[in-house]
């Protein structure tokens, strides 16, 4: 986690607004992961690429670098249609997500 990014966001828009936007991020995380799973089930790598890109960008906006980095790898794997790599990476994302989300709640 990059606390500097989070601190900058808080200084720009305030703690309350940051926390409100973060709640939206958390609810949308499930949406993105569900769509990635649907893409895997149907072989829709375009969907996986788009969802991982969106989740990556949102994660980096909060300084959640492990999640963002993992989603960048999923995005690249989707471009090469490597479903096995996507599955392996997504399995790790839940661990990154739990660790980084709990760290951000300390603020």
Secondary structure, DSSP 8 states (H G I E B T S, - for coil): --HHHHHHHHHHH-HHHHHHHHHHHHHHHHHHHHHHHHHHHHT-HHHHHHHHHHHHHHHHHTT-HHHHHHHHHHHHHHHTT-HHHHHHHHHHHHHHHHHHHHHHTT-
